[in-house]
Structures are given as structure tokens and as C-alpha cells.
Amino acid sequence: MRFLLVAAFGITSCAGLGECSLQGPEVYPKQVATTGTQTHSETTSVSTNILQDHLRVNKASGVLLDWKTGRLLASVGEQHAATPGSLLKPLVLSYALRRGIVSANTTVYCRRTLHVANRSLPCTHPTDQPMLDAQGALAFSCNTWFASVARRMSAQDLEEVFQQTHLRHSSAQFNDADTRILTALGLEHVSVSPLQIGTAYRALLLHESHTSAVWSGLRDSVVYGMANNARVPGIEVLGKTGTASNAGTWWTHGWFVGAISDRFVLVIYLPHGDGGAAAALAGAVLREFLSEGVR
């Protein structure tokens, strides 16, 4: 019994738009199933109250979608659009793997210093693992690895990523390599609302094998990677963090996307934040959902 969780949280900044908070690996015991069922109206009422309790103080927005049908179960706050940051990485990776642009075994040496179009985008993952494959790069949200993928993609490839995911983007000239990289990293030329990114992630995970590099990378992100703050003992959570700034602003906002499949999709957005704080908020929301039997 699983569901998909997507959350965003806000704090003032995150150096180099990297993600935050790493802890050691955790081995999860067998999935714990909840007992009893809730009606659609009961799920809507309970989940809305939980979201309001957690989001009210930070003026955040959130939506809850049914995993199987995509039905909107709850909505709190306004639907603001913002740059997604690293939330785009699983979508880019899935496309690149399907088209043979990279394979799950493609490795890239990360020097942790990435400069694109006069922007510094350093990686913040551990220094003892400089060689990363697709699964590890997603777990650690490696900017260098995904910049290398963007360089291999054509302008049409990147355009197709947005067409297939139905995410709003500008008519940028993707023929320029720097533009492709910044777009693939979710830092420019694209903005999403919580509902849009939740819908995109639901579609992604419905079509991913549980053994794929995308699925495994999102799982490992929560087990020991950048989304580690969202871990829930006894539950396998898939997760992805994102940190970015909107054009013309100096502060960052943070996102978290996570999954426990077959149940529902949660998206939370707060306009000031980083991915690590977003993951921590998502973990708290997820634990209360489980304790209240939200299904």
C-alpha cells in the first residue's frame, strides 16, 4: 500500500542551489499496511485539515491527488507557479533512458564545481563518491551528471520532455548548450504549479518499473540521499528535492516530491525555502497522514 508525496518548503537560501541534509543509510522492514478504509469525503476532510495545520504558519499551498485516478482530493492555498529546480531531473532522466541518450550504467566524474553561463552550481553530495551512475546521480541530485545529459540532448529532445510532461516552459532557443543545461536543471525557462508537477510525477511513476534507475534513484534519495529528511521508519518512500529562485528574486523556494505508490500524490509549495527543509516538512505530513489512516 503506497502513495506519492510531493512537497515544497521554504527557507531563505541554499548555497549554489544545492540540496541539504544527508544522513546514513537505513534499511526498511516489510511495508506496513493500515487497517480500515475512508470514504472520499472523509479522506478530503482529514487530509485538508492536516495540510492546513502544517502549511498555515508558512503560508504554503498544497494539493492532494488520488494515485490511481488523478482526482483532486484536497487543495489548500493558492496555486503559484515557480521554477522547479531539481524536480525536473527524474523527468529528464526517464526521457534520456527511453531514447538511449544515456543508460543506467552511464557514469560521470563529478568535480563538484559546475559553472554554466556565469552561474555557479556546485554539487553538495559527499566527496567520497565522485563517480556516479544514473541511479546514484538522481539520489544525490548531481548537477554535473545531469548537465552532461543535457549536453547530449538535442533541442528537440528537451522540447519533447516538456511536451510529454505538459509542463509550462518558454520558447527558449534550446540549441544553445548552456540554455539546455539550465533548463534541464529546472533553473530557467520553466515554471510549474503544485498541481502540474504532481500530475507529471504521478504519470512518471505509473509508467516506471520498480527496478528502473528512476524508481531506484528516488528511493535511494530518501534512504541516504538529498531527500533523507523525508524518511519514515517502516515505509519505503520515494523522494526528490528541488531548490530554485524565480526570475528577479534573490531568495530560493524549495520542493519535495515523494512516493508511496498506489495511494495518492501530495504537492506542497512555499515561496521561500530549500529542498532539505521541504523534505523535513513532507516527512512530518506523511507521518501524520499514516497515523490518521489517510488512504
Beta strands, then each sheet from edge to edge (+ up, - down):
strand 1: 2-7
strand 2: 61-66
strand 3: 72-76
strand 4: 108-109
strand 5: 115-116
strand 6: 119-120
strand 7: 131-132
strand 8: 238-244
strand 9: 253-261
strand 10: 264-269
sheet 1: 3+ 2- 10+ 1+ 9- 8+
sheet 2: 4+ 7-
sheet 3: 5+ 6-
end
